[in-house]
């Protein structure tokens, strides 16, 4: 029996994963294969400037309509569900016609479990359900131990003593994201050998809950059918998603900080990106992303960095009424020497 559209709960997919894993790229490919399906997006970033939201609006796809995207930049959504999440979801549900599916991209530092649990709130649970939690993993960084050291070891420790105190905040976030997954996307597989891919899949399956699948991707290019329609109803299974932070009454991100760096026009983007890459070895930087104004170029240059790997490319043209600016958001471990960072890039 078909459920009437007016009473059916709108499925929602939570896309999470550590900084730089490829979440925004995954969403862009998802939008390009939407085939007319009415999607709405909620983008959450750590910091005050929404680079990911600006990238999605600049993708040139008609599915990136401004009314389809809500941006939250008041902190990680896992910490602000009461203040930001419910009102934003009510805003999306009030649209006419209502979205057929909602996609939430969390901050790379977010813990998905508190967000999933919020779908059990009385004002939410009658109208929405979590179709699935998709965790994107940076295969290259995972393979090299740059983002996490030994996630399998940490997961085993958690099974023995969930309240055990851990010292690596990066590993904690990564493992807790995996613990809540319904589907794991091992991204950047073009940078891995077949043997490395097989080893990483084995490690991820050892950490994940029973029955979770791992899909391999390059450039996060996966069709919409692989990501939506999982039917997990994750909010009803919240007790089985045990994480390192379950014993904490309140989660915070005191180990991390972000800064926004305003820059002049960059005449030599290649030299700038080489300098940025070198700073990842000099300072405790985890992620850098932003836009550059390159004189003589009609398009803005996107710069994204994770570890020593920096990707730069030109996306959309600067609008005629738009101020051309260079701006970079940098996220790192506290204390991050923002003055030294700005001086090095100025």
C-alpha positions as CSV (number, residue, x, y, z in Angstrom):
1,X,0.0,0.0,0.0
2,X,1.4,3.4,-0.9
3,X,1.6,5.9,1.9
4,X,-0.1,9.3,1.1
5,X,2.5,11.9,0.4
6,X,1.0,14.2,3.0
7,X,1.6,11.7,5.8
8,X,4.9,10.0,4.7
9,X,8.0,10.9,6.6
10,X,10.6,12.7,4.4
11,X,13.8,10.5,4.2
12,X,17.0,12.3,5.2
13,X,20.6,11.3,4.5
14,X,23.4,12.4,6.8
15,X,26.7,12.7,5.0
16,X,29.6,12.9,7.3
17,X,33.3,12.2,7.3
18,X,36.5,13.8,8.6
19,X,37.9,17.0,7.2
20,X,38.7,16.8,3.5
21,X,37.4,13.4,2.9
22,X,35.3,14.5,-0.1
23,X,31.8,15.1,1.3
24,X,31.0,18.1,-0.8
25,X,32.3,16.4,-4.0
26,X,30.0,13.5,-3.1
27,X,27.0,15.8,-2.8
28,X,27.8,17.5,-6.1
29,X,27.8,14.2,-7.9
30,X,24.6,13.3,-6.1
31,X,23.0,16.4,-7.4
32,X,24.1,15.8,-10.9
33,X,22.3,12.5,-10.9
34,X,19.2,13.6,-9.1
35,X,17.1,13.1,-12.3
36,X,14.5,15.6,-11.3
37,X,14.1,14.4,-7.7
38,X,13.3,17.3,-5.3
39,X,16.3,17.5,-3.0
40,X,17.0,20.0,-0.2
41,X,20.5,20.5,1.4
42,X,21.6,21.5,4.8
43,X,25.3,22.4,4.9
44,X,27.1,22.7,8.3
45,X,30.7,23.9,8.6
46,X,33.1,24.4,11.5
47,X,33.8,28.1,11.5
48,X,32.1,31.3,10.3
49,X,32.7,31.1,6.6
50,X,30.8,28.6,4.4
51,X,33.2,27.5,1.7
52,X,31.4,24.2,1.0
53,X,28.0,26.0,0.7
54,X,29.7,28.5,-1.8
55,X,31.1,25.6,-3.8
56,X,27.7,23.9,-4.1
57,X,26.0,27.2,-5.1
58,X,28.8,27.6,-7.7
59,X,28.4,24.2,-9.3
60,X,26.4,25.4,-12.2
61,X,23.7,22.7,-11.8
62,X,20.0,23.8,-11.7
63,X,19.6,21.5,-8.7
64,X,21.7,23.9,-6.7
65,X,19.0,26.5,-6.5
66,X,19.5,29.0,-3.7
67,X,16.2,28.1,-2.0
68,X,17.3,24.5,-1.8
69,X,20.3,25.1,0.4
70,X,20.4,26.0,4.1
71,X,23.7,26.8,5.7
72,X,24.6,26.5,9.4
73,X,27.8,28.1,10.5
74,X,27.2,28.5,14.2
75,X,29.4,25.5,15.0
76,X,29.3,21.8,14.5
77,X,25.7,20.7,14.2
78,X,26.3,17.9,16.7
79,X,26.6,20.6,19.4
80,X,23.8,23.0,18.2
81,X,21.0,20.6,17.3
82,X,18.6,22.2,19.7
83,X,19.3,25.8,18.6
84,X,19.8,25.3,14.8
85,X,18.7,21.9,13.6
86,X,15.0,21.8,14.4
87,X,14.2,25.4,13.1
88,X,16.2,24.7,9.9
89,X,14.4,21.4,9.2
90,X,11.0,23.1,9.8
91,X,12.0,25.7,7.2
92,X,12.8,23.0,4.7
93,X,9.6,21.1,5.4
94,X,7.5,24.3,5.0
95,X,8.6,24.6,1.3
96,X,5.9,24.1,-1.3
97,X,6.3,21.6,-2.8
98,X,8.1,19.8,0.0
99,X,11.4,18.2,-0.7
100,X,11.3,14.5,-1.6
101,X,14.7,13.9,0.2
102,X,16.9,16.0,2.5
103,X,20.6,15.7,2.5
104,X,22.7,17.0,5.5
105,X,26.4,17.5,5.1
106,X,27.9,17.8,8.6
107,X,31.2,19.5,9.5
108,X,34.2,17.3,9.2
109,X,34.5,17.5,13.0
110,X,30.9,16.6,13.8
111,X,29.8,13.5,15.6
112,X,26.7,12.2,13.7
113,X,25.1,10.3,16.6
114,X,23.6,13.4,18.5
115,X,22.2,14.6,15.1
116,X,20.6,11.2,14.4
117,X,19.2,11.1,17.9
118,X,17.5,14.4,17.3
119,X,15.3,12.7,14.8
120,X,13.5,11.1,17.8
121,X,12.3,14.5,19.1
122,X,8.5,14.7,19.0
123,X,8.4,17.6,16.6
124,X,10.8,15.8,14.2
125,X,10.0,12.1,14.3
126,X,6.5,12.3,12.8
127,X,7.8,14.1,9.7
128,X,11.4,12.9,9.1
129,X,13.4,9.7,9.2
130,X,17.1,9.1,8.8
131,X,17.4,7.1,5.5
132,X,21.0,6.5,6.2
133,X,24.3,7.8,7.6
134,X,27.0,7.9,4.9
135,X,30.6,8.3,6.1
136,X,33.2,9.4,3.5
137,X,36.8,8.3,4.2
138,X,39.9,9.9,2.7
139,X,41.6,6.7,1.5
140,X,45.0,8.3,0.9
141,X,45.1,9.9,4.3
142,X,43.8,6.8,6.0
143,X,46.4,4.6,4.3
144,X,49.2,6.9,5.3
145,X,48.1,7.4,8.9
146,X,47.9,11.1,8.4
147,X,44.3,11.6,9.6
148,X,44.2,8.7,12.0
149,X,46.9,6.4,13.4
150,X,45.3,3.1,14.2
151,X,41.5,3.3,14.1
152,X,41.1,-0.5,14.6
153,X,43.1,-0.3,17.8
154,X,40.9,2.5,19.1
155,X,37.7,0.7,18.2
156,X,38.9,-2.4,20.1
157,X,39.6,-0.3,23.1
158,X,36.1,1.2,22.9
159,X,34.6,-2.3,22.9
160,X,36.5,-3.2,26.1
161,X,35.8,0.1,27.9
162,X,33.5,2.7,26.2
163,X,34.3,5.2,28.9
164,X,38.1,4.9,28.3
165,X,39.8,8.3,28.1
166,X,41.6,8.8,24.7
167,X,44.3,11.3,23.9
168,X,43.9,11.8,20.1
169,X,40.9,14.0,19.3
170,X,41.3,13.3,15.5
171,X,41.0,9.5,16.0
172,X,38.1,9.9,18.4
173,X,36.1,11.9,15.8
174,X,37.0,9.5,13.0
175,X,36.1,6.4,14.9
176,X,32.8,7.8,16.2
177,X,31.8,8.7,12.7
178,X,32.4,5.2,11.6
179,X,30.5,3.8,14.5
180,X,27.3,5.5,13.3
181,X,27.7,4.6,9.6
182,X,25.1,2.7,7.5
183,X,27.3,3.1,4.4
184,X,31.1,3.9,4.2
185,X,32.5,5.5,1.0
186,X,36.3,4.9,0.7
187,X,37.2,7.8,-1.5
188,X,40.4,8.8,-3.5
189,X,40.9,5.2,-4.5
190,X,42.8,6.3,-7.6
191,X,45.7,7.1,-5.2
192,X,45.8,3.6,-3.8
193,X,46.9,0.2,-5.2
194,X,44.5,-2.7,-5.3
195,X,46.3,-4.2,-2.3
196,X,46.0,-1.0,-0.3
197,X,42.3,-0.7,-1.2
198,X,41.6,-4.2,0.0
199,X,43.5,-3.7,3.2
200,X,41.6,-0.5,4.0
201,X,38.2,-2.0,3.3
202,X,39.1,-4.8,5.7
203,X,40.1,-2.3,8.4
204,X,36.9,-0.3,7.9
205,X,34.7,-3.3,8.1
206,X,36.4,-4.3,11.3
207,X,35.5,-1.0,12.9
208,X,32.0,-0.6,11.5
209,X,28.8,-2.3,12.8
210,X,27.8,-5.6,11.3
211,X,26.2,-5.3,7.9
212,X,27.7,-2.0,6.9
213,X,29.0,-1.9,3.3
214,X,32.1,-0.1,2.0
215,X,31.9,1.4,-1.5
216,X,35.1,2.5,-3.3
217,X,35.1,5.7,-5.3
218,X,37.4,8.2,-7.1
219,X,36.5,11.8,-6.8
220,X,33.5,10.7,-4.7
221,X,31.7,9.9,-8.0
222,X,28.8,7.6,-7.0
223,X,25.3,7.5,-8.5
224,X,22.3,8.7,-6.4
225,X,21.0,5.1,-6.3
226,X,24.0,4.0,-4.3
227,X,23.5,6.7,-1.6
228,X,19.8,7.3,-1.2
229,X,17.1,4.8,-0.4
230,X,19.0,2.8,2.2
231,X,15.9,2.7,4.5
232,X,18.0,2.4,7.6
233,X,15.7,4.4,10.0
234,X,18.9,5.1,11.9
235,X,17.1,7.0,14.7
236,X,15.3,3.8,15.7
237,X,18.6,2.0,16.0
238,X,20.5,4.7,18.0
239,X,21.3,2.4,21.0
240,X,23.3,0.1,18.8
241,X,25.6,2.8,17.5
242,X,28.1,2.9,20.4
243,X,30.6,5.7,20.3
244,X,33.5,7.0,22.4
245,X,31.5,10.0,23.5
246,X,28.4,8.2,24.8
247,X,29.4,8.8,28.4
248,X,29.9,12.5,27.9
249,X,27.0,14.7,28.9
250,X,28.1,17.3,26.4
251,X,30.5,17.2,23.5
252,X,32.8,20.2,22.6
253,X,35.5,20.9,20.1
254,X,38.0,22.6,22.4
255,X,40.8,20.6,20.7
256,X,40.2,22.3,17.4
257,X,40.1,25.9,16.1
258,X,39.6,27.6,12.8
259,X,40.7,30.9,11.4
260,X,39.8,32.9,8.3
261,X,42.7,34.5,6.4
262,X,42.0,37.4,4.0
263,X,44.6,37.7,1.3
264,X,45.4,40.0,-1.6
265,X,45.1,38.9,-5.2
266,X,47.4,35.9,-5.9
267,X,49.3,36.3,-9.1
268,X,51.1,33.0,-8.8
269,X,48.7,30.4,-7.5
270,X,51.1,27.5,-8.0
271,X,53.7,29.1,-5.7
272,X,51.0,29.9,-3.2
273,X,49.7,26.4,-3.1
274,X,53.3,25.0,-2.7
275,X,53.8,27.3,0.3
276,X,50.4,26.2,1.8
277,X,51.4,22.6,1.4
278,X,54.7,23.2,3.3
279,X,52.8,24.8,6.2
280,X,51.0,21.5,6.9
281,X,54.4,20.1,8.0
282,X,55.3,23.3,10.0
283,X,52.0,23.9,11.9
284,X,49.2,21.6,13.3
285,X,46.9,22.2,10.3
286,X,44.3,19.6,9.4
287,X,42.4,21.3,6.6
288,X,42.5,24.4,4.4
289,X,40.0,25.6,1.8
290,X,39.0,28.7,0.1
291,X,39.0,30.9,-3.0
292,X,41.6,33.0,-4.7
293,X,41.4,36.0,-6.9
294,X,44.0,35.4,-9.7
295,X,44.6,38.6,-11.7
296,X,43.9,38.0,-15.4
297,X,41.6,35.0,-14.8
298,X,37.9,35.3,-15.3
299,X,37.1,32.5,-12.9
300,X,37.7,32.1,-9.2
301,X,40.3,29.5,-8.1
302,X,39.3,27.0,-5.5
303,X,42.0,25.8,-3.2
304,X,41.6,22.7,-1.0
305,X,44.2,21.0,1.2
306,X,44.4,18.0,3.4
307,X,47.9,17.2,4.8
308,X,50.5,17.9,2.1
309,X,48.1,17.4,-0.7
310,X,46.8,20.6,-2.2
311,X,44.2,20.7,-5.0
312,X,43.6,23.9,-7.0
313,X,41.2,24.4,-9.9
314,X,39.1,27.2,-11.4
315,X,35.3,26.8,-11.0
316,X,32.8,29.4,-11.9
317,X,33.3,32.9,-13.3
318,X,33.3,35.9,-11.0
319,X,30.0,37.6,-11.3
320,X,29.9,41.2,-12.7
321,X,28.5,42.5,-9.4
322,X,30.7,40.4,-7.2
323,X,33.8,41.7,-5.3
324,X,36.8,39.5,-6.2
325,X,38.4,38.4,-3.0
326,X,41.0,35.9,-1.8
327,X,40.0,34.1,1.4
328,X,41.2,30.9,3.1
329,X,39.6,29.0,6.0
330,X,42.2,27.0,8.0
331,X,41.2,24.4,10.6
332,X,43.8,22.9,12.9
333,X,44.6,21.5,16.3
334,X,44.7,24.0,19.2
335,X,46.8,26.0,19.7
336,X,47.1,27.1,16.1
337,X,49.5,29.9,15.6
338,X,47.2,32.1,13.5
339,X,49.6,35.0,13.4
340,X,52.4,32.8,12.0
341,X,50.0,31.3,9.5
342,X,48.8,34.7,8.2
343,X,52.3,36.0,8.0
344,X,53.5,33.0,6.0
345,X,50.7,33.3,3.5
346,X,50.5,37.1,3.2
